[in-house]
Amino acid sequence: MPATPVLTAGQSWTMKADVPVAALPGAVTFTLGAFRAVGKGGAAFEPTVTTAGPQRFQDNMFYDPEDSDPVFIAATRLISQPAGKVPPASYSCLVRTPHARLNEAQRGLLITGDLTQPATVKAAQLYINTGALTGQPTCTLTRTR
């Protein structure tokens, strides 16, 4: 049984910034594992953790149907270094009214930095509520499997 109408275990998605970001070379692939229920009908998927040299990458995907209107999905890559070296970096792609069709890029809002900062929360809420992307950095999420 699917976890959500859009995301389910076993799928693969790619996230790509529309304007290159040094910390996100090319596309980042997310392979969805087990999920847990979050809120009213939402799902958070088990993060995938990888390392490359001193960097640690944690990739997460989330589906939110009830706590927002309209529905959105979010893919986030958290990049961290050994303790005390460099603050963690976060890159997220939010896509409102998503679908699960294969190989169709879906444009969304690229968020860089702390997702809990008031300005970031405000930009995310504006995009989710209105779809407005004018002047904002953008990204795409594409289901590849």
N, C-alpha and C positions, 0 to 999 in steps of 0.2 A: 504494500500500500504506500502511495507517495506520502512524503512528509508534508508537502504543501502542494498547491496547484502549479507551482513554478519550480521549486527546488526539491530535489530528492537525492538520497544517497546513491553514489555511483556516477552522478553527472560530473562533467568537467566543464569549467567556465574559464574564459580568459578575460583579464582586465588590462586595459591599455589606456594610458594617458594620451589625449589628443595632441598635446604639446609635450615633447619629450621631457622627462624628468630623470635626472642622472641616476637616482636611486631605483628607478623602475625601467631598466633597459628592456626594450621590446615589450612583449606581453607577459604577464604573470599568469600562470595556470593554477586554478583552484580545482582540486578533486574532492568532491563532497563525500564525507564519511558519515558516521552515525550522527544523529541529531537528538536534541532535547527540546521539549516544549518550553516556550517562553511567552509569558503574557497570554492573551486571548487568541489562540490560533497561530502564534508566531513560532518560529523554529530557529535555533542556533545550531550550526553544524560543528562537529568536532574539529578543532583547529589542526591544520597541518603544520608541523614544525620541521624546518630544515636548517642546515648551517652551511656556510661557505667561508672558510678561513675563520676570522674572529666574529663574523656577523651571524646572527640568529634571526631567521625569518619565521614569523607566525602568520599564517593565512587563515582568515575566518570568513564565513558567509552567514548571512542572517536574512530572515524573511519576516516582515511585519505587516499583517493584514488589518488588525483591529485598533492598534494604538495610534494609527494615523489614517488619514483619508486623503489621498488614495493609498493603496497598497504600495510598498516599496521593498526592494532588496538592496543589500549592502555587502560589498566585498571589501575587506580590509587587509592590508599587509602591514604588519608591525615589524620594524627592523631594529634590532638592539645589538649592542656591543658588550664586551665584558664590562662588568660593574665598574663605574667611575670613568670610563673612557669618553663616551659620547652619549648624550641623551637619546632615548629611543625616538625613532621617526615613524610616523603613521601616515599611510596613504589609503584613502577609501574612495570607492566609486558607488554612488547612490543612484539607483534607477527606479523611477516611479512608474507605476502601471506596467510592470514587467510581464514578459511572456517566456515560455520555455521552448520556442521554436529553435531548431538547430541552425547554426551558422548565420544568424541574423544579428548583427551588431545593434545594441541598444544604447543610445547616448544618455549620459547622466552627468551628475555633478561630481567633480573631483575635489576631494577634501584632503588637504595636507595639514598635518599637525594634530594637536590634541582635540579629540572629538568632544570634549566636555567644556571647552572654552565658550563663553557666551556668544562671541561673534560667529564662531563655527556653528553652534547650535542654531543661531538665528538664520544663517545662510542655508543650512540644511532644511530647516522648517519652511523657509520661503520657497525653496525648490520643490519640496515634497507637496506643499499646499497649492502651488501655482504652476509649477513646471518651468518657471522663469530661469533661463540660463544666461541671459544677456550679460556679457562682461565677466562671467564666471569661468574658471578653468573647467574643462569637460573631460570626459573619459567614455570608454565603451566597455560594456560587458557582453560577451558572446558565449552562448552555450555551444560547446564543440562536441559533446558526447552526452 
